[in-house]
């Protein structure tokens, strides 16, 4: 049983290492809603009933063109502050 536990632990470690470096985050509040700054962009969410929500933050580039069937690539940098208070339909590529 201990070898199975060791295997599971090593597997999870490998998965976390594949994710790569975690983005640096900073969180603040504005009159419009909570704001979080990541390495590649700043996002403004919404607060409802004391719960902050950030909907639709891109976590990788869309898997289109030469990125299809490849590992996820880091998202492209976005200028300014992007509002992510609601989910919206986005067409990829």
Buried (B, 14 or more C-beta within 10 A) or exposed (E): EEEEEEEEEEEEEEEEEEEEEEBEEEEEEEEEBBBBBBEEBBBBBBEEEEEBBBEBEBEEBBBEEEBEEEEBEBBEEEEEBBBBBEEEEEEEE
